[in-house]
Amino acid sequence: MSGDNEILYRKSTAGGTNFGNMVNLSNKQGNQGFPDIAASANT
């Protein structure tokens, strides 16, 4: 990863005991420091 801010995601299916691999959701050049996020119901 670069020195820029990135939007990263990790998922736990074990109640936070352990987590899967980290995924870079932004994967773009430049600073991604002010993201927006939305969720709906159980998704």
Stockholm file with secondary structure:
# STOCKHOLM 1.0

chainA/1-43         MSGDNEILYRKSTAGGTNFGNMVNLSNKQGNQGFPDIAASANT
#=GR chainA/1-43 SS CCSSCCCEECCCSSTTSSCCCCEESCCCSSCCCSCCCCCCTTC
#=GC SS_cons        CCSSCCCEECCCSSTTSSCCCCEESCCCSSCCCSCCCCCCTTC
//
